[in-house]
Amino acid sequence: MREAARALGYVYNRGAAILRGRRSTTIGMVINDLTNPFFVELLVAIERVLAQAGYTTLMAHTAERLETQTRVLRSMREHNVAGLIMSPARGTPDELAAEIQSWGIPLVLVMRPMGPDVDTIGVDNSYGFALATEHLIGQGHTRIAFAGNRKGYAVANQRRQGFLSAMAKHALPVGDDWIIDVPLTPEGGRNAHLRCLCQPVPRQRVSQARLESPQFQRIR
C-alpha cells in the first residue's frame, strides 16, 4: 500500500484527517520577539521535545504588534491546533487568555503571565535583578543605573523593583536619571549605555535586561 501511495504521489492531508475526527498533532507557538536570542533558543528546545512526542509545530512571530497577534491567533484556531504556547505581545489584555481557552485549545504562556488561572512558565524577574545588582555591589560598584524601565510593562516593573530593593538594602542612592526608560532591544541598550557614559559622573555599571546585545559588547 505504501509503495502504491508513493507511486501515485499521495500526500497526507492533515486537515482532512482532522475533519474525520482524528486528533490534531500540531502545536501552535506564538512568540512576541524573535530578535531576542532567548526566544530563539526556547523555540529550538520546545520544537525538539514536541518532535520526540510526535507533534509538529506551527510558529508565528507577532513582533509585539497586537493586530498581528489577533490575526495569528485566528489562523491558529482555523488550523485547529492541539495546543498553544504563547508569549503575549505587549499590552495584551488578560481577558484574551479566557477567550482562547473558550475555544477548547489548551494554553501555556511563556514569560508574560495573564492572570492566575493560566499555566505560565517564567522567571522571577525581581529576584533575578536583585541578584544582578547584588553582584555588582559585591564587586565594589556603588553608582549603578537601571536600563529597561518601560511604563506599563509588568516585567520591567518587576526588574526595577529588584534593582531598587538591592540598592536600598545597601543604603545606596539612586538618582532620578539612573532609571533609564529605553526599549528592551539591542539598540535601546546601546543608547542607555551611551547616556550613562555622557553624564558628568558616569555610572560605574548598568543593570540591563539584555546585556548580550552586540552593541553593548562593542561599547565595552
Backbone bond lengths (Angstrom), bond angles and torsions (degrees), N, CA, C in turn:
res aa  C-N    CA-C-N  psi(-1)  N-CA   C-N-CA  omega(-1)  CA-C   N-CA-C  phi
1 M - - - 1.448 - - 1.524 110.92 -
2 R 1.334 116.10 -41.99 1.456 119.31 -179.91 1.530 111.41 -65.20
3 E 1.345 116.02 -38.82 1.461 119.48 178.55 1.524 110.33 -64.74
4 A 1.328 117.20 -39.05 1.460 120.69 177.62 1.522 110.96 -65.29
5 A 1.320 116.33 -39.52 1.464 120.63 179.15 1.523 110.71 -63.48
6 R 1.348 116.65 -42.74 1.464 120.12 178.24 1.520 110.78 -64.36
7 A 1.312 116.97 -40.31 1.459 120.69 -179.67 1.520 111.84 -64.76
8 L 1.315 116.36 -33.83 1.466 121.09 -179.08 1.532 112.38 -86.78
9 G 1.354 116.34 -4.87 1.458 119.50 -179.90 1.517 113.34 73.49
10 Y 1.337 115.92 29.15 1.464 120.33 -177.50 1.529 110.71 -66.42
11 V 1.335 115.90 135.22 1.460 122.53 175.61 1.520 107.91 -123.33
12 Y 1.323 116.19 130.27 1.460 121.44 -179.09 1.523 109.99 -62.08
13 N 1.321 117.33 127.94 1.458 122.85 179.04 1.523 108.43 -98.65
14 R 1.328 115.51 100.75 1.456 120.06 -175.76 1.527 111.67 -65.78
15 G 1.333 115.59 -38.50 1.454 118.85 179.99 1.517 112.08 -63.17
16 A 1.339 116.85 -41.24 1.468 120.46 178.70 1.522 110.78 -65.54
17 A 1.337 115.74 -36.53 1.468 119.09 178.96 1.520 110.88 -63.93
18 I 1.339 116.13 -38.93 1.462 119.90 178.80 1.521 110.22 -64.43
19 L 1.349 116.04 -40.76 1.463 120.03 178.23 1.522 111.52 -62.92
20 R 1.336 116.97 -29.67 1.467 120.32 178.80 1.526 111.80 -79.01
21 G 1.323 115.83 1.79 1.457 119.37 175.11 1.510 114.84 100.50
22 R 1.325 118.02 3.99 1.455 119.49 178.49 1.526 109.87 -79.20
23 R 1.322 114.87 149.73 1.459 120.44 -179.02 1.530 110.92 -72.11
24 S 1.331 115.83 137.79 1.460 120.07 177.04 1.520 109.91 -67.52
25 T 1.325 116.18 144.14 1.467 120.90 176.71 1.531 110.29 -117.14
26 T 1.318 116.15 26.99 1.464 121.54 178.74 1.526 109.57 -111.63
27 I 1.317 116.30 130.48 1.460 122.68 176.93 1.522 108.04 -109.67
28 G 1.312 116.30 127.18 1.460 120.60 177.92 1.520 111.28 -84.34
29 M 1.335 116.01 139.68 1.461 121.43 175.64 1.527 108.22 -127.06
30 V 1.313 116.28 119.01 1.465 122.22 -178.88 1.526 107.48 -115.83
31 I 1.331 116.07 114.40 1.463 122.02 -174.29 1.525 109.76 -115.68
32 N 1.317 116.06 138.44 1.462 120.97 -174.52 1.529 114.29 -84.93
33 D 1.341 117.76 -25.21 1.471 118.44 -173.44 1.526 111.22 -152.85
34 L 1.314 116.72 93.19 1.461 120.65 179.75 1.529 112.75 -82.02
35 T 1.343 118.07 -0.88 1.465 119.32 172.34 1.526 110.44 -77.99
36 N 1.325 116.55 -12.57 1.459 121.87 177.82 1.527 108.82 -86.67
37 P 1.331 118.98 116.71 1.477 121.06 -178.16 1.523 113.44 -56.41
38 F 1.328 116.87 -26.96 1.465 119.80 179.28 1.523 110.73 -58.18
39 F 1.328 116.99 -44.54 1.459 120.27 -176.67 1.528 111.60 -71.53
40 V 1.322 117.24 -31.53 1.463 119.92 176.97 1.528 109.98 -63.95
41 E 1.333 116.38 -46.16 1.467 120.23 178.17 1.525 110.67 -64.35
42 L 1.322 116.21 -38.44 1.460 120.26 179.33 1.522 111.08 -63.12
43 L 1.332 116.72 -43.52 1.463 120.86 179.82 1.522 111.82 -60.80
44 V 1.318 115.72 -43.81 1.472 119.95 179.87 1.526 110.23 -60.68
45 A 1.332 116.82 -43.63 1.463 120.87 -178.57 1.524 111.07 -66.67
46 I 1.331 117.07 -43.64 1.471 120.61 -179.91 1.519 110.23 -64.02
47 E 1.312 116.16 -43.44 1.460 120.11 -177.90 1.530 110.96 -63.22
48 R 1.324 116.46 -37.61 1.463 120.45 179.35 1.525 110.76 -64.66
49 V 1.314 117.08 -44.38 1.471 121.07 -179.66 1.528 110.68 -66.55
50 L 1.328 117.13 -42.10 1.462 120.23 179.87 1.524 111.43 -64.21
51 A 1.334 116.19 -39.72 1.464 119.86 179.13 1.525 111.11 -62.35
52 Q 1.320 116.70 -39.65 1.459 120.51 178.49 1.524 111.82 -63.68
53 A 1.342 115.71 -27.14 1.465 120.48 -179.99 1.529 112.03 -92.63
54 G 1.338 116.97 3.64 1.452 120.45 176.73 1.522 114.87 87.75
55 Y 1.344 116.76 18.20 1.454 120.42 -179.80 1.531 110.88 -107.22
56 T 1.312 115.59 150.01 1.463 121.15 170.39 1.526 108.09 -104.68
57 T 1.336 115.75 164.69 1.460 119.52 -177.01 1.522 110.89 -119.14
58 L 1.311 114.70 145.95 1.454 122.66 174.34 1.519 105.99 -121.54
59 M 1.339 117.16 106.56 1.453 121.20 -171.35 1.528 111.52 -105.16
60 A 1.336 116.11 143.67 1.462 121.76 176.64 1.524 109.25 -141.39
61 H 1.319 115.68 147.02 1.467 123.03 -178.97 1.532 108.30 -116.41
62 T 1.334 116.84 125.38 1.466 119.97 -177.35 1.522 113.24 -96.15
63 A 1.328 118.29 -16.52 1.470 122.15 -179.90 1.531 111.30 55.12
64 E 1.325 116.06 35.68 1.471 123.06 177.93 1.535 113.40 64.32
65 R 1.316 117.83 19.89 1.468 120.64 -179.56 1.532 109.26 -103.87
66 L 1.334 115.66 122.40 1.459 120.60 -177.14 1.521 111.88 -64.97
67 E 1.342 117.05 -37.08 1.466 119.23 -179.14 1.528 111.08 -67.15
68 T 1.343 116.12 -36.26 1.463 119.61 175.63 1.525 110.31 -66.45
69 Q 1.306 116.57 -41.13 1.462 120.71 179.36 1.528 111.02 -61.19
70 T 1.325 117.14 -41.93 1.469 120.87 178.69 1.520 110.66 -60.51
71 R 1.319 116.56 -44.12 1.467 121.18 -179.72 1.529 111.00 -66.44
72 V 1.317 116.10 -41.35 1.461 120.74 -179.35 1.526 111.48 -65.05
73 L 1.314 116.37 -42.97 1.468 119.84 -179.52 1.525 111.20 -65.43
74 R 1.318 116.34 -36.49 1.465 119.57 176.12 1.522 110.17 -61.71
75 S 1.339 116.31 -41.16 1.461 120.59 179.42 1.529 110.97 -66.65
76 M 1.338 116.77 -40.05 1.465 119.81 178.12 1.528 110.78 -60.73
77 R 1.321 115.17 -40.70 1.464 119.28 179.09 1.524 110.62 -66.05
78 E 1.328 117.00 -40.51 1.464 120.80 179.39 1.522 111.27 -63.49
79 H 1.352 116.31 -32.46 1.466 120.57 178.53 1.524 111.97 -81.13
80 N 1.321 116.49 -2.68 1.459 121.41 177.04 1.531 111.65 55.10
81 V 1.334 116.23 49.62 1.462 119.78 -178.66 1.524 109.98 -62.28
82 A 1.326 115.27 149.41 1.466 120.99 -178.34 1.518 111.88 -75.96
83 G 1.323 117.21 -19.58 1.450 122.30 179.51 1.516 109.40 -169.51
84 L 1.316 116.06 166.30 1.460 120.13 -176.42 1.521 109.93 -135.45
85 I 1.341 115.75 126.73 1.459 123.06 172.87 1.526 106.21 -109.70
86 M 1.321 116.68 123.89 1.463 119.17 -167.79 1.524 112.08 -140.93
87 S 1.320 115.16 133.75 1.459 121.55 167.17 1.530 106.16 -108.77
88 P 1.323 117.64 104.11 1.471 120.83 -170.25 1.521 113.45 -62.83
89 A 1.321 114.70 148.92 1.457 120.75 174.18 1.526 109.27 -68.01
90 R 1.306 116.15 152.95 1.461 120.53 179.66 1.528 110.23 -59.78
91 G 1.329 116.11 132.79 1.455 120.38 179.17 1.518 113.83 92.78
92 T 1.333 117.36 2.81 1.464 120.68 179.27 1.527 109.86 -66.31
93 P 1.333 118.31 126.58 1.467 119.57 178.83 1.524 111.35 -71.22
94 D 1.323 116.25 146.99 1.467 121.01 -179.68 1.526 111.66 -60.07
95 E 1.332 117.50 -27.62 1.460 121.33 -177.24 1.524 112.59 -62.87
96 L 1.337 116.63 -21.18 1.460 119.45 -178.27 1.523 111.67 -63.27
97 A 1.321 117.18 -35.23 1.467 120.51 -179.21 1.530 110.83 -60.17
98 A 1.343 116.56 -44.66 1.473 120.38 179.27 1.521 110.73 -64.69
99 E 1.324 116.70 -35.43 1.469 120.34 179.04 1.526 110.64 -64.91
100 I 1.330 116.50 -44.86 1.473 120.25 178.85 1.523 110.17 -62.19
101 Q 1.312 116.65 -43.22 1.460 120.22 179.88 1.522 111.38 -64.11
102 S 1.350 117.01 -31.17 1.465 120.03 178.55 1.521 111.65 -68.07
103 W 1.340 117.43 -17.30 1.465 121.16 176.37 1.528 110.99 -76.94
104 G 1.324 116.90 -9.80 1.459 120.39 -176.91 1.514 113.25 85.09
105 I 1.340 116.54 17.23 1.464 121.10 -179.76 1.527 109.49 -103.25
106 P 1.337 118.99 119.10 1.479 120.79 176.11 1.527 110.12 -59.40
107 L 1.329 116.05 137.47 1.459 121.23 -173.79 1.522 110.81 -127.35
108 V 1.351 115.50 133.40 1.458 122.22 171.60 1.517 107.82 -128.48
109 L 1.326 116.69 127.79 1.460 121.62 180.00 1.527 110.66 -96.58
110 V 1.329 114.58 151.20 1.462 120.88 179.33 1.520 109.11 -122.51
111 M 1.316 116.71 124.02 1.459 126.07 172.17 1.533 114.47 75.28
112 R 1.330 117.93 -41.58 1.455 120.01 -176.07 1.532 110.30 -112.92
113 P 1.330 117.60 107.87 1.465 120.32 -179.00 1.523 111.40 -71.91
114 M 1.326 115.23 154.80 1.465 121.56 176.58 1.521 108.16 -135.93
115 G 1.317 116.35 66.11 1.448 120.62 179.68 1.518 112.10 94.40
116 P 1.340 116.52 162.09 1.469 121.55 -174.41 1.521 114.46 -78.33
117 D 1.320 118.02 -11.52 1.468 120.65 -174.03 1.528 113.17 -97.97
118 V 1.322 117.35 13.20 1.462 121.02 -178.39 1.525 109.07 -121.01
119 D 1.341 116.25 130.64 1.465 120.16 177.86 1.524 109.73 -61.10
120 T 1.320 116.29 127.72 1.463 121.03 -175.74 1.518 110.53 -136.88
121 I 1.335 115.53 135.93 1.461 122.29 173.54 1.522 107.32 -109.08
122 G 1.317 116.93 121.87 1.458 119.17 -177.39 1.513 111.15 -155.33
123 V 1.316 114.50 -165.49 1.464 121.23 179.49 1.521 108.49 -127.55
124 D 1.319 115.72 161.09 1.464 121.53 175.02 1.521 106.99 -85.19
125 N 1.335 116.05 90.68 1.463 120.66 -175.36 1.521 112.62 -62.12
126 S 1.314 116.84 -41.14 1.462 120.34 -178.67 1.532 110.51 -63.03
127 Y 1.313 116.09 -47.89 1.460 120.22 -179.46 1.528 111.24 -64.68
128 G 1.328 116.81 -41.08 1.461 120.48 -179.52 1.512 112.71 -62.07
129 F 1.331 117.26 -42.33 1.464 119.39 -179.52 1.516 111.80 -76.29
130 A 1.322 116.70 -26.92 1.460 118.74 172.76 1.525 109.86 -64.71
131 L 1.339 116.59 -42.48 1.466 120.93 178.03 1.530 111.05 -62.73
132 A 1.351 116.24 -43.58 1.464 119.68 -179.94 1.528 110.93 -61.68
133 T 1.322 115.98 -42.30 1.464 120.18 179.71 1.519 110.95 -68.22
134 E 1.336 116.75 -40.46 1.467 120.92 176.87 1.531 110.81 -59.88
135 H 1.321 115.85 -37.76 1.470 119.62 179.21 1.528 110.41 -62.73
136 L 1.333 116.57 -45.84 1.467 119.52 179.65 1.521 111.31 -63.93
137 I 1.328 116.50 -40.25 1.463 120.20 178.02 1.532 109.84 -63.68
138 G 1.317 115.76 -39.54 1.465 120.07 178.52 1.517 112.92 -64.26
139 Q 1.346 117.33 -22.50 1.459 122.04 176.88 1.532 111.85 -84.94
140 G 1.337 115.86 0.93 1.458 120.33 177.15 1.518 114.74 97.06
141 H 1.315 117.93 5.92 1.464 120.84 -179.80 1.524 110.37 -86.57
142 T 1.302 115.82 139.24 1.470 120.63 -178.96 1.517 112.93 -124.90
143 R 1.331 118.18 -23.19 1.472 121.32 178.44 1.532 107.48 -100.96
144 I 1.306 115.70 92.29 1.461 122.02 -172.45 1.526 109.26 -120.33
145 A 1.313 115.63 130.51 1.470 120.91 178.54 1.530 109.95 -103.81
146 F 1.315 115.32 159.24 1.462 121.93 176.75 1.528 108.72 -117.24
147 A 1.318 117.13 120.75 1.464 122.12 179.13 1.520 109.54 -112.17
148 G 1.309 116.47 133.93 1.456 120.33 179.56 1.509 112.32 122.28
149 N 1.336 116.52 12.12 1.457 120.36 178.90 1.528 109.56 -70.60
150 R 1.338 117.82 117.97 1.462 122.27 -179.97 1.521 108.99 -126.17
151 K 1.318 116.19 117.39 1.457 120.69 -178.20 1.533 110.21 -63.24
152 G 1.342 115.27 133.10 1.450 120.34 179.18 1.514 113.98 77.80
153 Y 1.321 117.86 9.57 1.461 122.79 -177.77 1.520 107.63 -109.75
154 A 1.338 117.35 107.60 1.463 122.14 -171.36 1.520 112.37 -57.91
155 V 1.340 117.06 -43.57 1.468 120.32 -178.14 1.525 110.61 -62.40
156 A 1.331 117.23 -43.26 1.465 121.16 179.18 1.528 110.04 -63.45
157 N 1.325 117.00 -39.46 1.464 120.29 178.43 1.518 111.20 -62.27
158 Q 1.333 117.04 -40.80 1.463 120.90 179.30 1.525 110.61 -65.18
159 R 1.323 116.23 -41.89 1.467 120.29 179.70 1.527 110.66 -65.05
160 R 1.329 116.69 -42.02 1.461 120.56 179.46 1.525 110.88 -62.45
161 Q 1.341 116.46 -41.35 1.459 119.67 179.65 1.522 111.38 -63.60
162 G 1.334 116.90 -37.27 1.456 119.72 176.82 1.517 111.69 -63.95
163 F 1.328 116.11 -43.26 1.467 121.71 177.44 1.526 110.95 -61.13
164 L 1.338 116.52 -48.40 1.462 121.03 -176.98 1.531 111.52 -65.51
165 S 1.328 116.68 -37.54 1.465 119.28 -179.38 1.522 111.16 -64.98
166 A 1.341 116.87 -39.62 1.469 120.07 179.04 1.528 110.69 -67.88
167 M 1.325 117.00 -40.72 1.468 119.92 178.90 1.525 110.28 -64.65
168 A 1.345 116.68 -41.23 1.458 120.64 -179.78 1.525 110.79 -66.72
169 K 1.319 116.77 -37.13 1.467 121.39 -179.86 1.518 111.08 -57.74
170 H 1.339 116.74 -34.24 1.469 121.39 -178.78 1.531 111.77 -102.20
171 A 1.333 115.75 12.97 1.472 121.58 177.93 1.523 112.18 54.94
172 L 1.345 115.48 39.36 1.460 120.34 179.09 1.530 109.53 -97.64
173 P 1.327 117.29 138.31 1.463 119.97 -178.49 1.528 111.52 -73.83
174 V 1.322 115.95 153.27 1.467 122.45 174.78 1.521 107.29 -131.28
175 G 1.332 115.91 107.15 1.455 119.58 179.76 1.510 111.61 -70.99
176 D 1.317 116.17 157.06 1.471 120.66 -179.25 1.526 111.44 -58.55
177 D 1.334 116.86 -35.69 1.462 120.14 -178.13 1.523 112.11 -84.40
178 W 1.338 116.96 4.91 1.459 119.75 177.07 1.530 111.45 -89.74
179 I 1.312 117.78 -11.48 1.458 123.12 175.40 1.530 106.23 -100.25
180 I 1.320 116.24 105.91 1.463 121.31 -168.93 1.526 110.61 -106.89
181 D 1.325 114.93 122.94 1.465 121.30 -179.07 1.532 108.78 -91.46
182 V 1.332 115.45 104.72 1.468 121.25 178.58 1.518 108.95 -138.83
183 P 1.334 117.47 155.88 1.474 119.74 175.05 1.524 110.90 -61.34
184 L 1.333 116.05 148.48 1.465 120.38 178.94 1.524 109.64 -83.68
185 T 1.337 114.48 66.14 1.457 122.96 -178.69 1.524 108.30 -134.63
186 P 1.338 118.53 163.44 1.468 119.76 175.59 1.528 112.28 -55.77
187 E 1.329 117.05 -40.80 1.459 119.96 179.30 1.523 111.09 -65.68
188 G 1.334 116.23 -38.67 1.459 119.70 176.62 1.514 111.70 -62.23
189 G 1.332 116.67 -40.73 1.455 120.55 177.50 1.529 112.23 -63.43
190 R 1.321 115.59 -40.30 1.469 120.01 178.80 1.529 110.60 -62.33
191 N 1.321 116.00 -45.55 1.467 120.14 -179.35 1.525 111.33 -63.62
192 A 1.335 116.55 -38.41 1.462 119.98 179.57 1.524 111.07 -62.96
193 H 1.336 116.55 -43.95 1.460 119.42 -179.54 1.525 111.80 -66.97
194 L 1.305 116.92 -37.95 1.464 119.91 177.82 1.526 110.55 -64.84
195 R 1.328 117.07 -39.79 1.461 120.61 178.62 1.519 110.43 -62.94
196 C 1.322 117.69 -39.40 1.463 121.18 178.83 1.527 111.11 -66.66
197 L 1.323 115.91 -42.72 1.463 120.30 -177.67 1.521 112.06 -68.29
198 C 1.323 117.25 -26.15 1.463 121.40 -177.32 1.524 112.71 -88.22
199 Q 1.316 118.57 -4.27 1.456 120.72 178.83 1.522 110.22 -73.60
200 P 1.359 117.46 153.91 1.475 120.35 -179.36 1.526 112.75 -54.15
201 V 1.331 116.88 -41.65 1.471 120.68 174.65 1.519 106.07 -119.14
202 P 1.350 118.02 94.19 1.468 120.59 -174.51 1.525 112.40 -57.90
203 R 1.298 114.96 143.98 1.469 119.36 173.72 1.525 108.17 -65.58
204 Q 1.334 115.21 143.86 1.460 119.01 -179.65 1.526 111.22 -72.33
205 R 1.328 116.63 -38.17 1.456 121.24 -177.54 1.517 109.57 -146.19
206 V 1.301 115.16 158.49 1.463 121.24 178.50 1.517 108.94 -124.40
207 S 1.334 116.33 123.17 1.454 121.56 174.09 1.526 106.80 -88.58
208 Q 1.327 116.29 110.61 1.467 121.33 -169.91 1.512 110.61 -128.99
209 A 1.337 115.06 152.75 1.461 120.41 -175.69 1.519 112.47 -66.31
210 R 1.341 118.36 -36.03 1.465 119.69 -172.64 1.522 110.29 -134.05
211 L 1.325 116.01 78.61 1.452 120.94 -178.31 1.515 112.86 -75.69
212 E 1.336 117.84 -2.17 1.455 119.38 179.09 1.523 111.83 -82.10
213 S 1.337 117.12 -1.32 1.459 119.46 -174.66 1.526 110.58 -62.26
214 P 1.343 117.88 138.41 1.470 120.50 -179.87 1.521 111.78 -63.20
215 Q 1.358 117.10 -30.92 1.459 119.34 178.53 1.521 110.47 -61.77
216 F 1.353 116.43 -40.88 1.465 120.26 179.45 1.520 110.32 -63.98
217 Q 1.317 116.68 -41.85 1.455 120.09 -178.80 1.525 110.79 -62.94
218 R 1.346 117.09 -37.55 1.468 119.40 179.64 1.520 110.72 -67.51
219 I 1.363 116.98 -39.20 1.457 120.26 179.75 1.523 110.23 -63.42
220 R 1.352 115.85 -40.49 1.463 119.82 179.06 1.521 110.45 -60.50
